[in-house]
Amino acid sequence: MIAAIRGTHDILPGEVEKWQHVERCARVLCERYGYAEVRTPVIEREELFAKGTGETTDIVQKEMYAFTDKSGDRITLRPEATPSMVRAYIEHNLGQVLPAAKLYALGPMFRYERPQKGRYRQFHQLDVEVFGMEDPAVDAEVIDLAWSLISTLEIAQAELVINSVGCPTCRPVFQEALLAALGSDLPKLCGDCQRRATTNPLRIYDCKVPADQPIIDALPHSVDYLCEPCATHYAGVKGHLDAISLPWRESHRLVRGLDYYVRTTFEVLGQTLGAQNALLGGGRYDGLVKRLGGADHAGIGFAAGLERLVLALPDSAAIAATPRAFIVAIGEDGRAAAWLLLRELRQSGLAAQMEFEARGVRAQMKRADRLAARVTLIVGGDELARGEVTLRDMTTGEQRAVARDTVVAAVRELL
Ligand code: AMP
């Protein structure tokens, strides 16, 4: 047997209904908030992520499924959606073409990570992006959409965490303060942190090594070093969130693992996922569109992990199966008549099935049970001779004869 690749998984019936539920809620909400769907390719040029996600990030340094294709080009399976969305935005001039550059996408991402619960090598994201708008109200709207997704899915005990990481004007000042505060403690931190101190000091806040935590907890907070425009922007975001009573908490450690974030960053944390507790995360990335060759347009967005949303769904999540009918056919004539009736039911929009192999009535009724059919139609010689079909309501067990030409309407009423 050839098994699925480590860190990938099949989504099977029984599980897939939860996925459909999550995807349906995501789509409905995105449409309601005015986002248009975009589908970008799964493969992109490697340099898109080197430039977009950032050379110093773990994603680009260690986790990309990159390869040289047959024409010698460096290609990668996309590890995240934002650079692809920015590329599409620039390439198709979407800022001009669309009435509002508010985009969403759903699809698989690929990262060569160590698999564990909630962390996979192929995983799926809902990705939401807004371009060309800098007002703090936009940050709040994006966060509101993220939070609405969590509440629509009835995921309890989720927590909204926000921060501001400043901009290219104020961040260097903060980084300097950070390194100064670290001072002689730096050699006591883990190897990763020491590397980060030279490549991207903010990422020290991402460290999970227990021994490092007391030192990191004592480091300064980015919000205390914001320049005046960043401070005003951040105050605006918090004001808009308060106005709609979103329960946010500020965390100075929320710096996010990617290089492009400026100003607002946010995450929603869940309770059921252990170490992989981020259900979604995002932030503002003004400057990225320009860095990837476009105009100097602002950007903000988030990505939610669908695997993690599915894992966090409450047991009570109402995920209704399509109600269906089942036709039990008796004898050759019955089967021929059932075949026509089956098609008629389906053409009229109802879900219906029958057994194609000749089976006894008991075996067919068993099948109807296994399929959880809500209605069974019994089509046999006697009924046919009378121009009737027997209808059995599987919930109540009630059975009655119905005229053949009214049977579709009768089934519809029961489903
Ligand atoms: P990121 O693109 O790293 O900011 O992640 C955004 C969201 O995607 C996270 O909050 C997770 O829900 C999800 N995610 C990221 N990496 C993985 C992974 N390897 N497996 C499953 N979900 C992931």
Residues whose N, C-alpha, C, O or C-beta is under 5 A from the ligand:
A	BS01	AMP	E80 E113 G118 R119 Y120 F123 A278 L279 L280 G281 A303 A304 G305 E307 R308
